[in-house]
Amino acid sequence: MLKRLGFLCMKMHSNLEYSLQPSISLLQISQRYRGTLYPGTNISVEEAWKRRIQLRQPKLQCDEEVQPKLYYAPEWDLEKRHDGEEGEAHPMIGQDVMTPEKWNYYNKVVWPPNYVSPETGLPLLRQVYYCRESVHCSPKRMFMACHLVWRLNVDEALEQLKLQRKKACMILRQVLTEAKKKASEEFHVEFPSDMHVAEAFPIQCQIVKGYRRHARERITVTRYRYINIFVRLEEGDGPPMTKRWEPKNGWDKMKDYYKYLRERCIEYSI
């Protein structure tokens, strides 16, 4: 028992020393994108992504100014139900879920040449939308595989998925390979290896129920889940950090711990 307690104390001490060191991953990420420019501009990648991330800040609808956008897109049939069933379309029945038909519709949108976004002042980059339908895989496991390659370069994402010998990673690797091939053949992207995975997520589309027989005439229900995998490739490098928020290094965690210690309240004190 004493031996185990000593091992745990040594482990906690080593973790504390490691947390006080500066994060190496953030330094590597900043050095990787240092000096690179946003495609078609003289702006660095970090500055360009700062402008794009500012669009996520919520605004009141009364204060929002919608800029006019010039593009061509085929007419969308609003009276058609996109869940495969007959009847009139209703905004609360199967219309708020992403479907392969909606996802591939973005490939038909045509923007003017050298179009500049009015919100960010940056040119729109070429994007490729791809979807694979009815894949027999767990949506939870596929979500973890998609989160692994989010915002990574396509070739780097393929290498990362190649090292993970799991079913979800192998399927997603095939999907990214097909999307990269579609970008070069159908959309005539000159350098598809310079694209990054802007979006990747699964949505469950169908559940097929079966049964499994056990001893003594017992039967349990088995559920075979099928998902749609949605992938969007975008030209250029992704944002400097691969997470939604910037991760804290050891020094930031140390400041938070000091703040926690200073805010402690001692009961029955003067």
N, C-alpha and C positions, 0 to 999 in steps of 0.2 A: 504493500500500500504506500509506504514512504517512498519507495523507488518510483512509483507511478506519479506521485505528487511532485517529486523533483523533476521528472521528465516534463510534466505539464508546465511547471514554472520556467524551465529553460526554454520551452517552446513559446510561451507568452513573451519572454524577454527578447527572443530573436524576432518575433513579429513586431514588437515595439521598436526595436532598432531599425527594422526594415521600413516601417511606416514613416520614420523621421527623415529618410533619405528622399531627395527629389525624384519625381517620377521620370523614368527613362523613356516611356512610350511617347509622352507629349513632346519631349525633345526630338525624338526621331521623326515624329509627324511634322513638326515645324521645320526641321531641316529638309525634309523630303519635298515640301511645297515652296521652299524659299527660292525666289527668283523665277518661278513659273508664272506665265501670264494667262489670263482668261482668253479663250479662243476669240479672235477677231477684235481684240481691244489691247490697250496698253496698261490695263489694270491687273494687279496681282490677283491670284486665286483667293487669297485670304480676304482681301478687300471686297471682291465680288461676292463671296459667300456671306460676308457680313451684311451686304445690302439685301441679299435674298432671304436671309434668316429674319431680317427686320419685318418682312411681310407676315410673319407668323404672329406678331403681336396683335392681340384682339383689339378691335375698335367698335365703337357704337355705330349702329347703322345710320343714325342721323348725322354723324360726323364723317362717315365714309364717302369718299369721292370716287365714283366709278369712272375710270378712264375708258373712252371708246376704243375698241379693238377691231382691227381690220383683218378678216380672214374669210375663207370660203369653206363651207362644210355642207354635205348633203342633208336634205331634210330628214328630220327624225320623226317617225310616226308616234305621236303622243297618245293615240287611241289604241295602240297595240300593247297587249300584255306581254312582258318579256320573261315570264316565268313558265312559259310553255303551255298555259291553260287558256281555255276560251272564255270570252266574256269581256266586259268593258274594263278599261284600265282604271285603277284606283291608286291614288298617291300613297295609301297606307298598306297596300297589299302587293308585296313583291317588287315594288318599284325603287326602293331605297337600297337594294342589294346590288353589288357590282356583279355583272354578268359578262361572259366572254364577248357577247355582241356589243355591249357598251364599251368594253375595253378596246376592242379592235376598231371601234368608231373613231377613236382619236387618231388613228393612222390616216384617216381620210381628210383630216383638217389640213387646209393649205394656207400657209401664211405668205405674205409678200416677201420678196427677196430683201435681205439685209434689214429685216424688221427689228426695231428696237423696242423693248418693253418699256411702257411709260412709267411703271412703278419703280423699276430699278435702274433704268438707263443703260441696260446691257442688251446685247443682241440675243435673240432666241437661238438656242442650240438645237441641233437635230436630235430627235428622240425616236425611239423604236418601241412600240408596244407589242408584247407577245403574250400568249396565253396557251396553256395546255389544259384540256378539259378531262374530267372524269378520271382522275388518278387515284388508284387504291392506295391510300396512305393516311396516317393519322394527321389531322390538322395541327395538333400541338407539337408533334415532332417536326413537321415541316416548317412551322413558325420559327423554331429554334435554328433550323438550317438557313432560313431566309434572313434571320437577324445576324447570322454569322457573316454573310456576304454583303450586307447592306452598306452602301456608299463605298464599296471597294472597287478597284479596277477590275475589268472583266477577266483578264488573264490571271490576276492575283486571286480573284474569287474562285476561278476554276482550280487553281493549285491548292487553295485551302480546302475546297470540297473533295479534292482527290485524296487528301490525307485522312479525311474522316470516312472510315469504312462503315457507313450506315446507309440504310435504305433511303431515307429522306435526302441525304446529301448526294447520293448517287443520282437520284431522280432530278434534283435541282441542277446538278452539273449538266445533265443532258438538256434540260430546258434552256440554260444559259448558252450552251453551245448552239442550239437551234436558233435562239434569238440573235446571237452574233452572226450566224450564217445568213439570217434574214436581213440583217442590217447591211451586209456587204452585197448580197445578190439582188434584193428587191428595192432597197432604198439607196443603193450605190454609195454607201459610206466608204470613203477612201481608206481610212485607217480605223477599222472596227476595234482594234486592240486598245485604242486610246479612249474608249468609252468606259463609263462606270455604271454600276448597278444603282440607279436612283431609287427604284422601288422594287420590292419583292415581298409578296405576301400570299398566303393561301386562304381560300374561303370554301367551307364545306358546302357541297351541292346536293349530296344524296346519301341516304343511309339505307342499306339493304339488310333486312333482319333475317337471321337464320336461327337454327337451333342446334344444340349439341347434346347428345345423349350420354348419360352417365350411368353408373351402376344403380341397381334397384329402381329402375324406371324413372330416374330423375332427368329432367330436361331443363336446360338453361338457354336463355336467349343470347345470341351473338349478334353483334352489329358490325357490319362491314362499311366503313366510312369512305366516301369518295370526295375528292376536293378538286377545285380549279386553282391552278397556280398562275399568278399574274406577275409579269416581269416588265419593267420599263428601263431601257438603257438610254443613257444621255451622253452626249459628246462632251469630251473634256474631263478634267479631274474632278473628283468629288470634294466635299468640304474637308478641311484639315483634320477634323475629329470625326471618328466613325460612330460616335454615340450622339444621342439627341442633346444631351447636356455635357459640358466639359467636365471630365472626371477630376476629382480632387486628388492632389498629390499628398505626400506625407506632411508637408509644412501646413497645408490648409487643414488637414485633420488635426494637427497639433494645436492650431489656433482655435478650432472648434472645441477641442478638449479643455483648453485653458478657459474658454468662455463658459463652458459647463461648470468648471470648478469655481469660477468667480460668482456664478449665479446661484450657488448652493445656499440654502437657508437652514440655519441651525435653530432648532426649536428651543424655546424658553431662554433665548440669549438676550443680552441687553441691547 
